[in-house]
Amino acid sequence: MRIGIDIMGGDYAPEGIMLGSILAFKELTPDIRLVLIGNEDSIRAICQREKIDPSGFEIVPTTEVIEMGDHPSKAFSQKPNSSITVGFNMLHKNEIDGFASAGSTGAMLVGCMYTIKAIEGIMRPCIMSPLPQEHGGYSYILDVGINSDCRPDVLYQYGILGKIYAESVAGIKNPRVALLNIGSEEEKGNLITKATYELMKNTQDFNFIGNIEANEIFNDKADVIIADGFTGNVMLKEAEAFYSLIKRRNRSDEFFDKFNFELYGGTPVLGINSTVMIGHGISGPVAIKNMILHTKDVIEAKVSQKIKEALK
């Protein structure tokens, strides 16, 4: 297995990304090769300082960086030797099995849609995030940011994507799929959620259990929670805000500690023809390490292949 890592992406690049890659390298088995894509001088200098033999990695030198403030699609085409563009080209050519970056989310999505492309039959790819449950374990919410507005058939398809991820990566048998709404009753919600409920309620494609309200998402009622990207993103960032508030007050709680994004590192883009992991721009070494380990798990689970099979 070969995992490509964007060494130049993120607020703490290349230092934080390299240190995270080194942490992951120490935990991975020898058959997993980390492909470091970025400034070669920086990569070798950090390896030397940390007393790590750079020959343990494969280094792909690049000379350009897509900055957070760059226009995503323009930068992707105008900076062909950037770490993100090179990484996606390698993924497209099957020179790596997965690609992980904490760089520009916009540029990563451009790469997903125009280089790797959506799986045939997928209307809109999405990204998901784990949500800790009060009594242990996690549920998974999608979409959390790619598609602010969604049609009912797109949300229905998210139910299939969430089911496949929960089964193949999280190991949940027959995961319970719920629709995030403002009430549990079938007739509650706006036009989109009510129409989506009609599509989902008699489905054989996944185990639909009905609506779920926001005050129920941490009580182990559902394994997969479906929402449009606007609602899901607001939900996720509010959870992150509560974690920050608790930490600023010097409180420690085993449950709330699970809201620390560093524990997950990154989120996969579901519905595309390969494995792409997007990390938080403020990711430090621990978050990067966990993003790389998560990338390995998604590759091994063959999520993209299982989605293709489900759509046949």
ABEGO torsion letter per residue (X at the ends): XBBBBBAABEAAOAAAAAAAAAAAAAABBAABBBBBBEBAAAAAAAAAAAGBBAAABBBBBBABBBBAABBAAAAAAABAABAAAAAAAAAAAGABABBBBABBAAAAAAAAAAAAEBBBGBABBBBBBBBBBAAEEBBBBOBAGABABBBAAAAAAAAAAAAAAAAAAAGBBGBBBBBBBABABAABEBAAAAAAAAAAAABAABBBAEBBBAAAAAAGABABBBBBAAAAAAAAAAAAAAAAAAAAAGBBBAAAAAABAAAAGBBBBBGBABBBBBBBAABBAAAAAAAAAAAAAAAAAGAAAAAAAAAX
